[in-house]
Amino acid sequence: MLSALIIFVAQLIFVPVLTLRTIMMVKGMKEKAAALGTLEGIIYVMALGLVFSDLANYLNMAAYALGFGIGVYIGQILEQKLAIGFVSIEVNITSKNEELITNLRSDGFSVSTSEVEGMNEARRYRLDCTARRDREQEFIRVVSKYEPSAFIVSYEPRNFKGGYITKAMRKNKKNTAV
């Protein structure tokens, strides 16, 4: 029974570590990914060693599987809470809403606007923003307050160069270095 509990807890730790390591790899954070990979390997070998040491013990196997499943859930929650990285957000609205644009900018969001042509030559306005992922929902709330019927799409950019967001990051590095 004790080994099943150890296996279960190990999986609860292993899978969120696996999730974070994968995120760090995708985002190019090599050192952090390597450190998490080492921890992941240690946990994996320990838990799997306990399972393989007694293949007749179905409780250990069940603990491994259940811990893995719940670990996936915990890993996803952790990833959402950390919200590492940036998001690009496009907003399509029917008219140029200066109040919305002003409010977004005063809240610290970079906003670029352009007039675009939609279906049947309809004129619409598009707002483009790049923000930290942990501010995505805040951005959507502000837009929804001023433009409830706005079409909003977001995606994670692989990389970017120049613009407001990189200037803001350089300022933050200088402020934290002092």
C-alpha positions as CSV (number, residue, x, y, z in Angstrom):
1,M,0.0,0.0,0.0
2,L,2.9,2.4,0.8
3,S,4.5,1.8,-2.5
4,A,1.2,2.5,-4.3
5,L,1.0,5.8,-2.4
6,I,4.6,6.7,-3.3
7,I,4.0,5.9,-7.0
8,F,0.8,8.0,-7.0
9,V,2.5,11.0,-5.4
10,A,5.5,10.6,-7.7
11,Q,3.2,10.8,-10.7
12,L,1.5,13.9,-9.3
13,I,4.9,15.5,-9.3
14,F,6.3,13.9,-12.5
15,V,3.6,14.9,-15.0
16,P,3.5,18.6,-14.1
17,V,7.3,18.7,-14.3
18,L,7.0,17.0,-17.7
19,T,4.5,19.7,-18.7
20,L,6.8,22.5,-17.6
21,R,9.8,21.0,-19.2
22,T,8.0,20.7,-22.5
23,I,6.9,24.4,-22.3
24,M,10.5,25.5,-21.5
25,M,11.8,23.5,-24.5
26,V,9.2,25.1,-26.8
27,K,10.0,28.5,-25.5
28,G,13.7,28.1,-26.0
29,M,14.6,28.1,-22.3
30,K,17.3,25.5,-22.6
31,E,18.8,25.6,-19.1
32,K,15.5,25.4,-17.3
33,A,14.3,22.6,-19.6
34,A,17.5,20.6,-18.9
35,A,17.1,21.1,-15.1
36,L,13.5,20.0,-15.2
37,G,14.4,17.1,-17.5
38,T,16.9,15.8,-14.9
39,L,14.3,16.0,-12.1
40,E,11.7,14.3,-14.4
41,G,14.2,11.5,-15.1
42,I,14.8,10.8,-11.4
43,I,11.1,10.7,-10.6
44,Y,10.3,8.6,-13.6
45,V,12.9,6.0,-12.9
46,M,11.9,5.8,-9.2
47,A,8.2,5.4,-9.9
48,L,8.6,3.0,-12.7
49,G,11.1,1.0,-10.7
50,L,8.5,0.5,-8.0
51,V,5.9,-0.6,-10.5
52,F,8.3,-3.1,-12.2
53,S,9.6,-4.4,-8.9
54,D,6.2,-6.2,-8.4
55,L,4.3,-6.7,-11.6
56,A,1.7,-8.8,-9.8
57,N,0.7,-5.7,-7.7
58,Y,-2.2,-4.2,-9.7
59,L,-2.6,-1.5,-7.0
60,N,0.8,-0.1,-8.0
61,M,-0.1,-0.1,-11.7
62,A,-3.5,1.6,-10.9
63,A,-1.7,4.2,-8.7
64,Y,0.7,4.9,-11.6
65,A,-2.1,5.4,-14.1
66,L,-4.3,7.4,-11.8
67,G,-1.4,9.6,-10.7
68,F,-0.5,10.2,-14.3
69,G,-4.1,11.2,-15.3
70,I,-4.5,13.6,-12.3
71,G,-0.9,14.9,-12.9
72,V,-1.9,15.9,-16.5
73,Y,-4.8,17.9,-15.0
74,I,-2.6,19.6,-12.4
75,G,0.1,20.3,-15.1
76,Q,-2.5,22.0,-17.3
77,I,-3.7,24.2,-14.4
78,L,-0.1,25.0,-13.5
79,E,0.6,26.0,-17.1
80,Q,-2.4,28.3,-17.2
81,K,-1.5,29.9,-13.9
82,L,2.1,30.6,-15.0
83,A,1.1,31.8,-18.5
84,I,4.7,31.9,-19.7
85,G,5.5,33.9,-22.8
86,F,3.5,36.2,-25.0
87,V,0.4,36.2,-27.1
88,S,-0.6,38.1,-30.2
89,I,-4.2,39.2,-30.3
90,E,-6.2,40.4,-33.3
91,V,-9.5,42.1,-32.8
92,N,-12.0,42.9,-35.5
93,I,-14.6,45.6,-34.8
94,T,-17.2,47.3,-37.0
95,S,-16.0,50.9,-36.4
96,K,-12.8,52.6,-35.1
97,N,-13.5,52.8,-31.4
98,E,-11.1,55.5,-30.1
99,E,-12.3,55.1,-26.5
100,L,-11.4,51.3,-26.6
101,I,-8.0,52.0,-28.2
102,T,-7.2,54.8,-25.7
103,N,-8.2,52.6,-22.7
104,L,-6.1,49.6,-24.0
105,R,-3.1,51.8,-24.5
106,S,-3.5,53.5,-21.1
107,D,-3.6,50.0,-19.5
108,G,-0.2,49.4,-21.1
109,F,-1.2,47.3,-24.1
110,S,0.5,48.0,-27.4
111,V,-2.2,48.5,-30.0
112,S,-1.8,49.0,-33.8
113,T,-4.9,49.7,-35.8
114,S,-5.8,49.3,-39.5
115,E,-8.8,49.5,-41.7
116,V,-9.6,46.2,-43.4
117,E,-12.1,44.9,-45.9
118,G,-14.4,42.1,-44.9
119,M,-17.0,40.1,-46.7
120,N,-19.1,42.0,-49.3
121,E,-16.6,44.9,-49.1
122,A,-17.6,45.8,-45.6
123,R,-15.2,48.2,-43.9
124,R,-14.0,47.0,-40.5
125,Y,-11.2,47.9,-38.1
126,R,-8.5,45.6,-36.8
127,L,-6.6,46.0,-33.6
128,D,-3.3,44.1,-33.3
129,C,-1.6,43.6,-29.9
130,T,1.2,41.6,-28.5
131,A,1.1,41.1,-24.7
132,R,2.3,38.9,-22.0
133,R,0.2,35.7,-21.8
134,D,-0.8,36.5,-18.2
135,R,-2.6,39.6,-19.4
136,E,-4.6,38.0,-22.3
137,Q,-7.8,37.7,-20.3
138,E,-7.5,41.2,-19.1
139,F,-7.2,42.4,-22.7
140,I,-10.2,40.4,-23.7
141,R,-12.3,41.8,-20.8
142,V,-11.4,45.4,-21.8
143,V,-12.3,44.8,-25.4
144,S,-15.6,43.0,-24.5
145,K,-16.6,45.9,-22.3
146,Y,-16.4,48.4,-25.2
147,E,-17.1,46.1,-28.1
148,P,-19.3,43.1,-27.0
149,S,-19.6,41.7,-30.5
150,A,-15.9,42.0,-31.4
151,F,-14.2,39.1,-33.1
152,I,-11.1,38.2,-31.1
153,V,-8.4,35.7,-32.0
154,S,-5.2,35.0,-30.2
155,Y,-2.1,32.9,-30.8
156,E,1.4,32.5,-29.5
157,P,4.2,34.0,-31.6
158,R,7.3,31.9,-31.9
159,N,9.5,35.0,-31.9
160,F,9.4,38.7,-32.6
161,K,11.8,41.6,-33.1
162,G,11.4,45.4,-32.5
163,G,8.2,47.2,-31.6
164,Y,6.7,48.5,-28.4
165,I,6.8,45.1,-26.6
166,T,10.6,44.7,-27.0
167,K,11.2,48.3,-25.8
168,A,9.1,47.6,-22.7
169,M,11.1,44.4,-22.0
170,R,14.4,46.3,-22.3
171,K,13.1,48.9,-19.8
172,N,12.0,46.1,-17.4
173,K,15.5,44.5,-17.6
174,K,17.1,47.8,-16.8
175,N,14.7,48.4,-13.9
176,T,15.3,44.9,-12.4
177,A,19.1,45.1,-12.8
178,V,19.3,48.2,-10.5
